[in-house]
Amino acid sequence: MSIEEAKKEILAVFPDAQPARLFLTKQNLELEESHGFTPENTRFAEGGCSDEINEPEYQLMERYWGERFKFGGLAGYCHGGKSSLAAVSHHIPEGEGRKNLLLLAGPHIGYHRGQWGRVIRPGQQSLSDSCGSLAAALRTGRDGIRNKTMDPLDRQQQTVEQMVLPYLDGLSDTVGPDILDATRFLMERIDADLMAIVVDLQRGFDGRTAVITGISVNTAYGNFFSPHRVQVLSETS
Ligand SMILES: [Zn+2]
């Protein structure tokens, strides 16, 4: 599989997908040129999965904006919740009397030779799950999730399981879970929960918040990004 073949196959499923590095670089320039976000007045925060596979883009963003705040965790859900976003809203440098928050969030999924949810990682020969947390939740299944008792040592995974439960409940008994559908389901939920927190936070925050959400597609040729939301909320919105 060449990079061009992989790109074609990814675009057939995610028509808006671009190389993640390219997409995010364009967003950074747009935020700076059209909205006045600069490294001197902006704090970048990300809510990605713990998986190191998405790290190149977070490091790219960090190099542009400065050290990042993390509010995510397994499966790219905003596990840090209201407390984490309230905290980062107090960590913004105030250059030129303005302050801005830049949030990047969303789930991720591997793609390799027609197979969704799997990827070859650097230095490895065989495929592994991506997103491993989401794949594990789907394997646990609805009965497995319902019959679990609360485990304080596995809180994030249990949160992910509870989130995918409505997706699993929606499947008929003859159809198994599909990681692509589950990732899209998760995208909606992550975006909705993040926006509920952000809109609430914005009321007491005298700056602007840019929100970028989308699905990261991990391949042996690097990551692609399919945007779900690109929005700048102002003090008055
Ligand atoms: Zn993951």
Residues whose N, C-alpha, C, O or C-beta is under 5 A from the ligand:
A	BS01	ZN	C49 D51 A75 C131 G132 S133
